[in-house]
Amino acid sequence: MIQVLIQLQPKKRGFHLITNEVLKALPQFPQTGILHLFIQHTSAGLCINENADPTVLQDMNAWFDDNIKENEPYYRHIYEGADDMPAHIKSVLTGTELNIPIVNGKLGLGTWQGIYLGEFRNQAVGRKIIATIIS
């Protein structure tokens, strides 16, 4: 088992394809195994989605922002900014971890799949991901 802490560069609010950023930070994969990714934050998330058509990300951003709004009158957790509580909700929906099979020494992602960071804060810091390679 190998474990690596990946420090992502700060990104603006929205979904960002990070597959290459993750792969560059990792050693060579075993022939078979699992890559487990865990983001150490409660206002960002990880997901796998289409990596070919950028309108998918535009639609995802629009849906998340339209359905999980800022400044809702029922929010109590408001002292970290109007975007903070919605960011926590979005993080719960996307999740904070991924398991990706390693097949023949490569990630077993489908043809159109990529790893995405969901950055849900307006003024985000670089996010940290713990990557564990299990063979």
A tleap script that builds the chain and sets N, CA, C and O, in Angstrom:
source leaprc.protein.ff14SB
mol = sequence {
  NMET ILE GLN VAL LEU ILE GLN LEU GLN PRO
  LYS LYS ARG GLY PHE HIE LEU ILE THR ASN
  GLU VAL LEU LYS ALA LEU PRO GLN PHE PRO
  GLN THR GLY ILE LEU HIE LEU PHE ILE GLN
  HIE THR SER ALA GLY LEU CYS ILE ASN GLU
  ASN ALA ASP PRO THR VAL LEU GLN ASP MET
  ASN ALA TRP PHE ASP ASP ASN ILE LYS GLU
  ASN GLU PRO TYR TYR ARG HIE ILE TYR GLU
  GLY ALA ASP ASP MET PRO ALA HIE ILE LYS
  SER VAL LEU THR GLY THR GLU LEU ASN ILE
  PRO ILE VAL ASN GLY LYS LEU GLY LEU GLY
  THR TRP GLN GLY ILE TYR LEU GLY GLU PHE
  ARG ASN GLN ALA VAL GLY ARG LYS ILE ILE
  ALA THR ILE ILE CSER
}
set mol.1.N position { 0.853 -1.174 0.000 }
set mol.1.CA position { 0.000 0.000 0.000 }
set mol.1.C position { 0.898 1.235 0.000 }
set mol.1.O position { 1.912 1.280 0.696 }
set mol.2.N position { 0.514 2.223 -0.780 }
set mol.2.CA position { 1.243 3.492 -0.868 }
set mol.2.C position { 0.247 4.611 -0.605 }
set mol.2.O position { -0.897 4.555 -1.056 }
set mol.3.N position { 0.689 5.628 0.128 }
set mol.3.CA position { -0.181 6.757 0.409 }
set mol.3.C position { 0.555 8.057 0.096 }
set mol.3.O position { 1.715 8.235 0.467 }
set mol.4.N position { -0.140 8.958 -0.592 }
set mol.4.CA position { 0.433 10.230 -1.020 }
set mol.4.C position { -0.551 11.344 -0.690 }
set mol.4.O position { -1.753 11.202 -0.909 }
set mol.5.N position { -0.037 12.454 -0.162 }
set mol.5.CA position { -0.861 13.644 0.047 }
set mol.5.C position { -0.708 14.532 -1.179 }
set mol.5.O position { 0.400 14.952 -1.513 }
set mol.6.N position { -1.810 14.817 -1.845 }
set mol.6.CA position { -1.812 15.656 -3.034 }
set mol.6.C position { -2.323 17.036 -2.636 }
set mol.6.O position { -3.411 17.170 -2.076 }
set mol.7.N position { -1.531 18.052 -2.928 }
set mol.7.CA position { -1.928 19.443 -2.671 }
set mol.7.C position { -2.327 20.060 -4.009 }
set mol.7.O position { -1.477 20.292 -4.869 }
set mol.8.N position { -3.621 20.323 -4.182 }
set mol.8.CA position { -4.103 20.934 -5.416 }
set mol.8.C position { -3.894 22.443 -5.373 }
set mol.8.O position { -3.913 23.052 -4.303 }
set mol.9.N position { -3.698 23.025 -6.517 }
set mol.9.CA position { -3.638 24.482 -6.618 }
set mol.9.C position { -5.036 25.048 -6.361 }
set mol.9.O position { -6.026 24.406 -6.713 }
set mol.10.N position { -5.139 26.244 -5.751 }
set mol.10.CA position { -6.466 26.844 -5.537 }
set mol.10.C position { -7.210 27.004 -6.864 }
set mol.10.O position { -6.620 27.338 -7.891 }
set mol.11.N position { -8.501 26.761 -6.813 }
set mol.11.CA position { -9.336 26.863 -8.009 }
set mol.11.C position { -10.565 27.702 -7.698 }
set mol.11.O position { -11.002 27.780 -6.550 }
set mol.12.N position { -11.116 28.325 -8.725 }
set mol.12.CA position { -12.327 29.108 -8.535 }
set mol.12.C position { -13.506 28.172 -8.287 }
set mol.12.O position { -13.416 26.964 -8.505 }
set mol.13.N position { -14.588 28.742 -7.838 }
set mol.13.CA position { -15.802 27.979 -7.569 }
set mol.13.C position { -16.273 27.263 -8.833 }
set mol.13.O position { -16.282 27.842 -9.919 }
set mol.14.N position { -16.665 25.997 -8.678 }
set mol.14.CA position { -17.166 25.211 -9.793 }
set mol.14.C position { -16.520 23.846 -9.845 }
set mol.14.O position { -15.778 23.462 -8.941 }
set mol.15.N position { -16.804 23.119 -10.904 }
set mol.15.CA position { -16.237 21.790 -11.106 }
set mol.15.C position { -14.999 21.897 -11.988 }
set mol.15.O position { -14.991 22.621 -12.984 }
set mol.16.N position { -13.947 21.160 -11.607 }
set mol.16.CA position { -12.665 21.223 -12.306 }
set mol.16.C position { -12.139 19.817 -12.554 }
set mol.16.O position { -12.079 19.001 -11.635 }
set mol.17.N position { -11.761 19.538 -13.789 }
set mol.17.CA position { -11.148 18.268 -14.144 }
set mol.17.C position { -9.751 18.222 -13.541 }
set mol.17.O position { -8.913 19.066 -13.860 }
set mol.18.N position { -9.487 17.245 -12.670 }
set mol.18.CA position { -8.193 17.160 -11.983 }
set mol.18.C position { -7.488 15.831 -12.240 }
set mol.18.O position { -6.513 15.515 -11.558 }
set mol.19.N position { -7.960 15.049 -13.206 }
set mol.19.CA position { -7.366 13.739 -13.457 }
set mol.19.C position { -5.860 13.833 -13.643 }
set mol.19.O position { -5.116 13.108 -12.981 }
set mol.20.N position { -5.394 14.702 -14.520 }
set mol.20.CA position { -3.954 14.812 -14.784 }
set mol.20.C position { -3.181 15.313 -13.570 }
set mol.20.O position { -2.066 14.858 -13.312 }
set mol.21.N position { -3.765 16.243 -12.828 }
set mol.21.CA position { -3.112 16.760 -11.615 }
set mol.21.C position { -2.910 15.636 -10.597 }
set mol.21.O position { -1.870 15.557 -9.943 }
set mol.22.N position { -3.915 14.773 -10.472 }
set mol.22.CA position { -3.824 13.634 -9.558 }
set mol.22.C position { -2.769 12.640 -10.057 }
set mol.22.O position { -1.914 12.201 -9.287 }
set mol.23.N position { -2.830 12.290 -11.336 }
set mol.23.CA position { -1.895 11.300 -11.882 }
set mol.23.C position { -0.442 11.754 -11.772 }
set mol.23.O position { 0.438 10.938 -11.498 }
set mol.24.N position { -0.179 13.040 -11.981 }
set mol.24.CA position { 1.197 13.558 -11.891 }
set mol.24.C position { 1.769 13.443 -10.486 }
set mol.24.O position { 2.984 13.351 -10.312 }
set mol.25.N position { 0.907 13.447 -9.494 }
set mol.25.CA position { 1.357 13.392 -8.099 }
set mol.25.C position { 1.588 11.968 -7.599 }
set mol.25.O position { 2.104 11.777 -6.498 }
set mol.26.N position { 1.213 10.970 -8.394 }
set mol.26.CA position { 1.264 9.584 -7.933 }
set mol.26.C position { 2.402 8.800 -8.583 }
set mol.26.O position { 2.808 9.090 -9.708 }
set mol.27.N position { 2.909 7.803 -7.858 }
set mol.27.CA position { 3.913 6.912 -8.462 }
set mol.27.C position { 3.243 5.973 -9.461 }
set mol.27.O position { 2.025 5.997 -9.639 }
set mol.28.N position { 4.050 5.158 -10.099 }
set mol.28.CA position { 3.537 4.161 -11.044 }
set mol.28.C position { 2.569 3.228 -10.325 }
set mol.28.O position { 2.808 2.823 -9.187 }
set mol.29.N position { 1.482 2.896 -10.998 }
set mol.29.CA position { 0.475 2.012 -10.421 }
set mol.29.C position { 0.916 0.556 -10.526 }
set mol.29.O position { 1.678 0.196 -11.424 }
set mol.30.N position { 0.429 -0.289 -9.598 }
set mol.30.CA position { 0.606 -1.734 -9.770 }
set mol.30.C position { -0.281 -2.209 -10.925 }
set mol.30.O position { -1.107 -1.444 -11.423 }
set mol.31.N position { -0.121 -3.446 -11.346 }
set mol.31.CA position { -0.932 -3.978 -12.443 }
set mol.31.C position { -2.419 -3.987 -12.110 }
set mol.31.O position { -3.255 -3.668 -12.955 }
set mol.32.N position { -2.740 -4.356 -10.872 }
set mol.32.CA position { -4.136 -4.355 -10.432 }
set mol.32.C position { -4.214 -3.752 -9.044 }
set mol.32.O position { -3.251 -3.795 -8.279 }
set mol.33.N position { -5.355 -3.198 -8.730 }
set mol.33.CA position { -5.549 -2.630 -7.407 }
set mol.33.C position { -6.683 -1.622 -7.399 }
set mol.33.O position { -7.560 -1.624 -8.263 }
set mol.34.N position { -6.633 -0.770 -6.401 }
set mol.34.CA position { -7.640 0.278 -6.210 }
set mol.34.C position { -6.909 1.576 -5.865 }
set mol.34.O position { -5.971 1.584 -5.066 }
set mol.35.N position { -7.354 2.666 -6.478 }
set mol.35.CA position { -6.923 3.997 -6.054 }
set mol.35.C position { -8.063 4.596 -5.255 }
set mol.35.O position { -9.163 4.792 -5.770 }
set mol.36.N position { -7.791 4.885 -3.996 }
set mol.36.CA position { -8.775 5.539 -3.136 }
set mol.36.C position { -8.348 6.990 -2.978 }
set mol.36.O position { -7.203 7.272 -2.622 }
set mol.37.N position { -9.279 7.917 -3.245 }
set mol.37.CA position { -9.028 9.348 -3.078 }
set mol.37.C position { -9.977 9.892 -2.032 }
set mol.37.O position { -11.178 9.622 -2.072 }
set mol.38.N position { -9.436 10.666 -1.086 }
set mol.38.CA position { -10.234 11.258 -0.009 }
set mol.38.C position { -9.846 12.721 0.122 }
set mol.38.O position { -8.681 13.035 0.367 }
set mol.39.N position { -10.812 13.621 -0.039 }
set mol.39.CA position { -10.543 15.051 0.104 }
set mol.39.C position { -10.757 15.448 1.559 }
set mol.39.O position { -11.766 15.091 2.167 }
set mol.40.N position { -9.797 16.193 2.114 }
set mol.40.CA position { -9.818 16.533 3.536 }
set mol.40.C position { -10.543 17.852 3.803 }
set mol.40.O position { -10.036 18.707 4.530 }
set mol.41.N position { -11.703 18.011 3.228 }
set mol.41.CA position { -12.436 19.274 3.366 }
set mol.41.C position { -13.932 18.993 3.392 }
set mol.41.O position { -14.394 17.969 2.889 }
set mol.42.N position { -14.688 19.924 3.988 }
set mol.42.CA position { -16.140 19.769 4.084 }
set mol.42.C position { -16.886 20.740 3.182 }
set mol.42.O position { -18.116 20.776 3.205 }
set mol.43.N position { -16.168 21.526 2.389 }
set mol.43.CA position { -16.820 22.471 1.478 }
set mol.43.C position { -16.353 22.268 0.036 }
set mol.43.O position { -16.427 23.178 -0.789 }
set mol.44.N position { -15.875 21.065 -0.248 }
set mol.44.CA position { -15.477 20.665 -1.593 }
set mol.44.C position { -15.769 19.178 -1.711 }
set mol.44.O position { -15.972 18.497 -0.706 }
set mol.45.N position { -15.790 18.677 -2.931 }
set mol.45.CA position { -16.087 17.260 -3.119 }
set mol.45.C position { -15.358 16.689 -4.320 }
set mol.45.O position { -14.723 17.407 -5.092 }
set mol.46.N position { -15.467 15.382 -4.452 }
set mol.46.CA position { -14.878 14.655 -5.570 }
set mol.46.C position { -15.970 13.890 -6.302 }
set mol.46.O position { -16.914 13.394 -5.687 }
set mol.47.N position { -15.834 13.800 -7.614 }
set mol.47.CA position { -16.780 12.995 -8.381 }
set mol.47.C position { -16.128 12.574 -9.694 }
set mol.47.O position { -15.091 13.105 -10.092 }
set mol.48.N position { -16.751 11.623 -10.343 }
set mol.48.CA position { -16.340 11.184 -11.675 }
set mol.48.C position { -17.471 11.546 -12.613 }
set mol.48.O position { -18.641 11.273 -12.344 }
set mol.49.N position { -17.092 12.178 -13.742 }
set mol.49.CA position { -18.106 12.533 -14.721 }
set mol.49.C position { -17.458 12.660 -16.089 }
set mol.49.O position { -16.268 12.388 -16.247 }
set mol.50.N position { -18.235 13.070 -17.066 }
set mol.50.CA position { -17.754 13.172 -18.445 }
set mol.50.C position { -16.627 14.195 -18.553 }
set mol.50.O position { -16.703 15.289 -17.993 }
set mol.51.N position { -15.584 13.816 -19.284 }
set mol.51.CA position { -14.433 14.707 -19.424 }
set mol.51.C position { -14.269 15.244 -20.842 }
set mol.51.O position { -13.253 15.875 -21.133 }
set mol.52.N position { -15.231 15.016 -21.733 }
set mol.52.CA position { -15.075 15.418 -23.131 }
set mol.52.C position { -15.794 16.724 -23.461 }
set mol.52.O position { -15.222 17.580 -24.137 }
set mol.53.N position { -17.001 16.893 -23.012 }
set mol.53.CA position { -17.815 18.053 -23.382 }
set mol.53.C position { -17.907 19.024 -22.204 }
set mol.53.O position { -18.512 18.687 -21.187 }
set mol.54.N position { -17.323 20.220 -22.314 }
set mol.54.CA position { -17.329 21.173 -21.198 }
set mol.54.C position { -18.718 21.674 -20.808 }
set mol.54.O position { -18.888 22.238 -19.727 }
set mol.55.N position { -19.719 21.474 -21.679 }
set mol.55.CA position { -21.061 21.922 -21.291 }
set mol.55.C position { -21.630 21.074 -20.156 }
set mol.55.O position { -22.533 21.516 -19.446 }
set mol.56.N position { -21.104 19.856 -19.980 }
set mol.56.CA position { -21.538 19.036 -18.842 }
set mol.56.C position { -21.206 19.777 -17.543 }
set mol.56.O position { -22.039 19.853 -16.640 }
set mol.57.N position { -19.996 20.319 -17.451 }
set mol.57.CA position { -19.594 21.054 -16.247 }
set mol.57.C position { -20.418 22.325 -16.070 }
set mol.57.O position { -20.797 22.674 -14.952 }
set mol.58.N position { -20.690 23.006 -17.161 }
set mol.58.CA position { -21.516 24.213 -17.084 }
set mol.58.C position { -22.902 23.871 -16.550 }
set mol.58.O position { -23.448 24.586 -15.711 }
set mol.59.N position { -23.461 22.777 -17.042 }
set mol.59.CA position { -24.788 22.355 -16.580 }
set mol.59.C position { -24.758 21.925 -15.120 }
set mol.59.O position { -25.677 22.230 -14.360 }
set mol.60.N position { -23.692 21.210 -14.723 }
set mol.60.CA position { -23.581 20.791 -13.317 }
set mol.60.C position { -23.473 22.017 -12.409 }
set mol.60.O position { -24.152 22.097 -11.386 }
set mol.61.N position { -22.621 22.965 -12.785 }
set mol.61.CA position { -22.493 24.187 -11.992 }
set mol.61.C position { -23.827 24.906 -11.873 }
set mol.61.O position { -24.205 25.344 -10.786 }
set mol.62.N position { -24.540 25.030 -12.985 }
set mol.62.CA position { -25.832 25.721 -12.977 }
set mol.62.C position { -26.833 24.987 -12.087 }
set mol.62.O position { -27.549 25.617 -11.310 }
set mol.63.N position { -26.887 23.644 -12.197 }
set mol.63.CA position { -27.844 22.890 -11.387 }
set mol.63.C position { -27.540 23.043 -9.896 }
set mol.63.O position { -28.443 23.306 -9.102 }
set mol.64.N position { -26.286 22.879 -9.521 }
set mol.64.CA position { -25.918 22.993 -8.108 }
set mol.64.C position { -26.258 24.380 -7.573 }
set mol.64.O position { -26.831 24.499 -6.490 }
set mol.65.N position { -25.912 25.428 -8.315 }
set mol.65.CA position { -26.174 26.784 -7.833 }
set mol.65.C position { -27.659 27.131 -7.828 }
set mol.65.O position { -28.112 27.875 -6.958 }
set mol.66.N position { -28.427 26.605 -8.787 }
set mol.66.CA position { -29.870 26.862 -8.817 }
set mol.66.C position { -30.619 26.121 -7.720 }
set mol.66.O position { -31.618 26.618 -7.201 }
set mol.67.N position { -30.138 24.934 -7.365 }
set mol.67.CA position { -30.862 24.104 -6.402 }
set mol.67.C position { -30.355 24.208 -4.975 }
set mol.67.O position { -31.058 23.832 -4.037 }
set mol.68.N position { -29.154 24.708 -4.805 }
set mol.68.CA position { -28.600 24.889 -3.458 }
set mol.68.C position { -28.139 26.337 -3.373 }
set mol.68.O position { -26.995 26.666 -3.686 }
set mol.69.N position { -29.048 27.179 -2.947 }
set mol.69.CA position { -28.851 28.618 -3.005 }
set mol.69.C position { -28.166 29.168 -1.755 }
set mol.69.O position { -28.206 28.569 -0.681 }
set mol.70.N position { -27.549 30.309 -1.931 }
set mol.70.CA position { -26.986 31.048 -0.804 }
set mol.70.C position { -28.096 31.845 -0.120 }
set mol.70.O position { -29.155 32.081 -0.701 }
set mol.71.N position { -27.838 32.251 1.112 }
set mol.71.CA position { -28.704 33.160 1.872 }
set mol.71.C position { -30.110 32.639 2.109 }
set mol.71.O position { -31.054 33.424 2.194 }
set mol.72.N position { -30.261 31.329 2.215 }
set mol.72.CA position { -31.579 30.790 2.552 }
set mol.72.C position { -31.911 31.186 3.994 }
set mol.72.O position { -31.040 31.132 4.861 }
set mol.73.N position { -33.148 31.579 4.257 }
set mol.73.CA position { -33.485 32.070 5.597 }
set mol.73.C position { -33.384 31.014 6.694 }
set mol.73.O position { -33.287 31.361 7.872 }
set mol.74.N position { -33.405 29.746 6.334 }
set mol.74.CA position { -33.333 28.678 7.340 }
set mol.74.C position { -31.900 28.277 7.683 }
set mol.74.O position { -31.706 27.470 8.593 }
set mol.75.N position { -30.887 28.806 6.992 }
set mol.75.CA position { -29.506 28.491 7.344 }
set mol.75.C position { -29.160 29.116 8.686 }
set mol.75.O position { -29.485 30.277 8.935 }
set mol.76.N position { -28.510 28.359 9.544 }
set mol.76.CA position { -28.025 28.852 10.834 }
set mol.76.C position { -26.507 29.039 10.797 }
set mol.76.O position { -25.968 29.911 11.478 }
set mol.77.N position { -25.839 28.234 10.017 }
set mol.77.CA position { -24.376 28.281 9.904 }
set mol.77.C position { -24.024 29.340 8.850 }
set mol.77.O position { -23.858 29.025 7.672 }
set mol.78.N position { -23.914 30.599 9.294 }
set mol.78.CA position { -23.738 31.703 8.342 }
set mol.78.C position { -22.506 32.567 8.621 }
set mol.78.O position { -22.213 33.474 7.841 }
set mol.79.N position { -21.790 32.316 9.693 }
set mol.79.CA position { -20.700 33.224 10.075 }
set mol.79.C position { -19.441 33.078 9.232 }
set mol.79.O position { -18.521 33.880 9.387 }
set mol.80.N position { -19.359 32.082 8.343 }
set mol.80.CA position { -18.191 31.943 7.464 }
set mol.80.C position { -18.482 32.438 6.053 }
set mol.80.O position { -17.664 32.242 5.155 }
set mol.81.N position { -19.615 33.066 5.843 }
set mol.81.CA position { -19.955 33.606 4.534 }
set mol.81.C position { -21.182 32.951 3.939 }
set mol.81.O position { -21.561 31.842 4.318 }
set mol.82.N position { -21.802 33.656 2.996 }
set mol.82.CA position { -23.041 33.180 2.373 }
set mol.82.C position { -22.837 31.909 1.562 }
set mol.82.O position { -23.783 31.150 1.354 }
set mol.83.N position { -21.612 31.670 1.102 }
set mol.83.CA position { -21.352 30.478 0.277 }
set mol.83.C position { -20.977 29.246 1.101 }
set mol.83.O position { -20.869 28.152 0.546 }
set mol.84.N position { -20.778 29.399 2.412 }
set mol.84.CA position { -20.250 28.294 3.213 }
set mol.84.C position { -21.261 27.172 3.444 }
set mol.84.O position { -20.954 26.012 3.169 }
set mol.85.N position { -22.440 27.482 3.934 }
set mol.85.CA position { -23.418 26.417 4.188 }
set mol.85.C position { -23.817 25.715 2.900 }
set mol.85.O position { -23.883 24.486 2.888 }
set mol.86.N position { -24.089 26.444 1.798 }
set mol.86.CA position { -24.356 25.735 0.546 }
set mol.86.C position { -23.188 24.837 0.125 }
set mol.86.O position { -23.403 23.772 -0.454 }
set mol.87.N position { -21.962 25.263 0.412 }
set mol.87.CA position { -20.793 24.440 0.067 }
set mol.87.C position { -20.801 23.127 0.848 }
set mol.87.O position { -20.452 22.082 0.298 }
set mol.88.N position { -21.191 23.166 2.110 }
set mol.88.CA position { -21.273 21.933 2.900 }
set mol.88.C position { -22.326 20.980 2.315 }
set mol.88.O position { -22.096 19.773 2.235 }
set mol.89.N position { -23.467 21.519 1.911 }
set mol.89.CA position { -24.527 20.689 1.339 }
set mol.89.C position { -24.061 20.071 0.022 }
set mol.89.O position { -24.282 18.886 -0.224 }
set mol.90.N position { -23.420 20.872 -0.817 }
set mol.90.CA position { -22.916 20.371 -2.105 }
set mol.90.C position { -21.872 19.285 -1.891 }
set mol.90.O position { -21.822 18.312 -2.643 }
set mol.91.N position { -21.040 19.446 -0.871 }
set mol.91.CA position { -20.029 18.440 -0.560 }
set mol.91.C position { -20.675 17.110 -0.176 }
set mol.91.O position { -20.194 16.047 -0.567 }
set mol.92.N position { -21.755 17.170 0.582 }
set mol.92.CA position { -22.472 15.947 0.954 }
set mol.92.C position { -23.029 15.256 -0.297 }
set mol.92.O position { -23.000 14.030 -0.395 }
set mol.93.N position { -23.528 16.034 -1.238 }
set mol.93.CA position { -24.111 15.455 -2.452 }
set mol.93.C position { -23.067 14.836 -3.374 }
set mol.93.O position { -23.311 13.779 -3.955 }
set mol.94.N position { -21.912 15.473 -3.518 }
set mol.94.CA position { -20.879 14.908 -4.386 }
set mol.94.C position { -20.103 13.807 -3.689 }
set mol.94.O position { -19.681 12.840 -4.323 }
set mol.95.N position { -19.915 13.951 -2.397 }
set mol.95.CA position { -19.118 13.005 -1.641 }
set mol.95.C position { -17.685 13.484 -1.498 }
set mol.95.O position { -17.252 14.412 -2.182 }
set mol.96.N position { -16.963 12.844 -0.607 }
set mol.96.CA position { -15.595 13.239 -0.299 }
set mol.96.C position { -14.570 12.172 -0.651 }
set mol.96.O position { -13.382 12.334 -0.372 }
set mol.97.N position { -15.026 11.073 -1.269 }
set mol.97.CA position { -14.071 10.021 -1.602 }
set mol.97.C position { -14.493 9.286 -2.869 }
set mol.97.O position { -15.669 9.234 -3.229 }
set mol.98.N position { -13.481 8.718 -3.531 }
set mol.98.CA position { -13.686 7.910 -4.727 }
set mol.98.C position { -12.849 6.644 -4.634 }
set mol.98.O position { -11.765 6.655 -4.050 }
set mol.99.N position { -13.337 5.578 -5.195 }
set mol.99.CA position { -12.574 4.339 -5.385 }
set mol.99.C position { -12.555 4.050 -6.876 }
set mol.99.O position { -13.607 3.908 -7.500 }
set mol.100.N position { -11.359 3.962 -7.447 }
set mol.100.CA position { -11.214 3.726 -8.880 }
set mol.100.C position { -10.354 2.486 -9.061 }
set mol.100.O position { -9.264 2.405 -8.494 }
set mol.101.N position { -10.827 1.507 -9.849 }
set mol.101.CA position { -10.012 0.312 -10.063 }
set mol.101.C position { -8.760 0.625 -10.883 }
set mol.101.O position { -8.764 1.492 -11.757 }
set mol.102.N position { -7.705 -0.102 -10.575 }
set mol.102.CA position { -6.476 -0.053 -11.367 }
set mol.102.C position { -6.454 -1.341 -12.184 }
set mol.102.O position { -6.492 -2.439 -11.628 }
set mol.103.N position { -6.392 -1.200 -13.510 }
set mol.103.CA position { -6.454 -2.328 -14.428 }
set mol.103.C position { -5.269 -2.235 -15.385 }
set mol.103.O position { -5.100 -1.229 -16.074 }
set mol.104.N position { -4.465 -3.265 -15.426 }
set mol.104.CA position { -3.288 -3.283 -16.302 }
set mol.104.C position { -2.400 -2.053 -16.105 }
set mol.104.O position { -1.877 -1.492 -17.068 }
set mol.105.N position { -2.238 -1.644 -14.846 }
set mol.105.CA position { -1.341 -0.545 -14.511 }
set mol.105.C position { -1.874 0.845 -14.790 }
set mol.105.O position { -1.122 1.817 -14.720 }
set mol.106.N position { -3.173 0.962 -15.108 }
set mol.106.CA position { -3.786 2.261 -15.402 }
set mol.106.C position { -5.116 2.366 -14.680 }
set mol.106.O position { -5.708 1.356 -14.299 }
set mol.107.N position { -5.587 3.601 -14.492 }
set mol.107.CA position { -6.908 3.783 -13.903 }
set mol.107.C position { -7.953 3.172 -14.820 }
set mol.107.O position { -7.891 3.333 -16.039 }
set mol.108.N position { -8.901 2.480 -14.239 }
set mol.108.CA position { -9.960 1.826 -14.993 }
set mol.108.C position { -11.128 2.751 -15.275 }
set mol.108.O position { -12.285 2.342 -15.171 }
set mol.109.N position { -10.836 4.000 -15.633 }
set mol.109.CA position { -11.899 4.938 -15.981 }
set mol.109.C position { -12.426 4.620 -17.375 }
set mol.109.O position { -11.686 4.127 -18.226 }
set mol.110.N position { -13.698 4.900 -17.604 }
set mol.110.CA position { -14.281 4.738 -18.923 }
set mol.110.C position { -13.742 5.780 -19.888 }
set mol.110.O position { -13.078 6.734 -19.482 }
set mol.111.N position { -14.031 5.590 -21.156 }
set mol.111.CA position { -13.504 6.457 -22.211 }
set mol.111.C position { -13.755 7.932 -21.941 }
set mol.111.O position { -12.871 8.756 -22.172 }
set mol.112.N position { -14.926 8.277 -21.464 }
set mol.112.CA position { -15.292 9.680 -21.290 }
set mol.112.C position { -15.309 10.102 -19.825 }
set mol.112.O position { -15.922 11.115 -19.489 }
set mol.113.N position { -14.657 9.359 -18.957 }
set mol.113.CA position { -14.695 9.681 -17.532 }
set mol.113.C position { -13.436 10.404 -17.078 }
set mol.113.O position { -12.332 10.120 -17.545 }
set mol.114.N position { -13.624 11.339 -16.165 }
set mol.114.CA position { -12.512 12.030 -15.540 }
set mol.114.C position { -12.811 12.279 -14.079 }
set mol.114.O position { -13.961 12.202 -13.645 }
set mol.115.N position { -11.763 12.579 -13.317 }
set mol.115.CA position { -11.890 12.887 -11.886 }
set mol.115.C position { -12.082 14.391 -11.751 }
set mol.115.O position { -11.327 15.179 -12.322 }
set mol.116.N position { -13.089 14.775 -10.997 }
set mol.116.CA position { -13.408 16.189 -10.819 }
set mol.116.C position { -13.337 16.609 -9.362 }
set mol.116.O position { -13.731 15.873 -8.456 }
set mol.117.N position { -12.824 17.815 -9.166 }
set mol.117.CA position { -12.948 18.515 -7.893 }
set mol.117.C position { -14.173 19.401 -8.006 }
set mol.117.O position { -14.300 20.168 -8.960 }
set mol.118.N position { -15.060 19.303 -7.056 }
set mol.118.CA position { -16.152 20.255 -6.915 }
set mol.118.C position { -15.701 21.281 -5.889 }
set mol.118.O position { -15.662 20.997 -4.692 }
set mol.119.N position { -15.364 22.461 -6.356 }
set mol.119.CA position { -14.950 23.547 -5.446 }
set mol.119.C position { -16.172 24.416 -5.213 }
set mol.119.O position { -16.685 25.047 -6.136 }
set mol.120.N position { -16.632 24.442 -3.972 }
set mol.120.CA position { -17.906 25.081 -3.674 }
set mol.120.C position { -17.793 26.397 -2.910 }
set mol.120.O position { -18.809 26.994 -2.556 }
set mol.121.N position { -16.585 26.848 -2.657 }
set mol.121.CA position { -16.385 28.143 -1.992 }
set mol.121.C position { -15.942 29.190 -3.011 }
set mol.121.O position { -15.308 28.870 -4.016 }
set mol.122.N position { -16.287 30.440 -2.731 }
set mol.122.CA position { -15.874 31.539 -3.609 }
set mol.122.C position { -14.391 31.858 -3.467 }
set mol.122.O position { -13.728 32.159 -4.460 }
set mol.123.N position { -13.871 31.799 -2.270 }
set mol.123.CA position { -12.469 32.108 -1.988 }
set mol.123.C position { -11.803 30.867 -1.408 }
set mol.123.O position { -11.515 30.808 -0.213 }
set mol.124.N position { -11.564 29.893 -2.248 }
set mol.124.CA position { -11.048 28.609 -1.768 }
set mol.124.C position { -9.531 28.621 -1.653 }
set mol.124.O position { -8.832 29.372 -2.332 }
set mol.125.N position { -9.066 27.776 -0.786 }
set mol.125.CA position { -7.633 27.525 -0.648 }
set mol.125.C position { -7.304 26.273 -1.457 }
set mol.125.O position { -8.206 25.583 -1.932 }
set mol.126.N position { -6.016 25.981 -1.611 }
set mol.126.CA position { -5.639 24.724 -2.263 }
set mol.126.C position { -6.162 23.557 -1.442 }
set mol.126.O position { -5.967 23.512 -0.227 }
set mol.127.N position { -6.808 22.638 -2.081 }
set mol.127.CA position { -7.399 21.497 -1.396 }
set mol.127.C position { -6.392 20.355 -1.284 }
set mol.127.O position { -5.494 20.217 -2.114 }
set mol.128.N position { -6.556 19.546 -0.249 }
set mol.128.CA position { -5.681 18.396 -0.005 }
set mol.128.C position { -6.483 17.108 -0.211 }
set mol.128.O position { -7.610 16.963 0.261 }
set mol.129.N position { -5.853 16.185 -0.933 }
set mol.129.CA position { -6.448 14.876 -1.186 }
set mol.129.C position { -5.446 13.809 -0.736 }
set mol.129.O position { -4.277 13.835 -1.122 }
set mol.130.N position { -5.920 12.885 0.076 }
set mol.130.CA position { -5.095 11.718 0.417 }
set mol.130.C position { -5.393 10.641 -0.615 }
set mol.130.O position { -6.535 10.207 -0.767 }
set mol.131.N position { -4.351 10.217 -1.320 }
set mol.131.CA position { -4.463 9.159 -2.323 }
set mol.131.C position { -3.826 7.897 -1.759 }
set mol.131.O position { -2.672 7.916 -1.332 }
set mol.132.N position { -4.575 6.807 -1.757 }
set mol.132.CA position { -4.057 5.524 -1.289 }
set mol.132.C position { -4.154 4.514 -2.424 }
set mol.132.O position { -5.226 4.273 -2.979 }
set mol.133.N position { -3.013 3.935 -2.750 }
set mol.133.CA position { -2.965 2.895 -3.784 }
set mol.133.C position { -2.878 1.552 -3.067 }
set mol.133.O position { -1.931 1.277 -2.330 }
set mol.134.N position { -3.888 0.729 -3.304 }
set mol.134.CA position { -3.973 -0.579 -2.675 }
set mol.134.C position { -3.787 -1.636 -3.772 }
set mol.134.O position { -4.524 -1.656 -4.758 }
set mol.135.N position { -2.792 -2.513 -3.586 }
set mol.135.CA position { -2.572 -3.540 -4.607 }
set mol.135.C position { -2.750 -4.926 -4.023 }
set mol.135.O position { -2.604 -5.919 -4.736 }
savepdb mol mol.pdb
quit
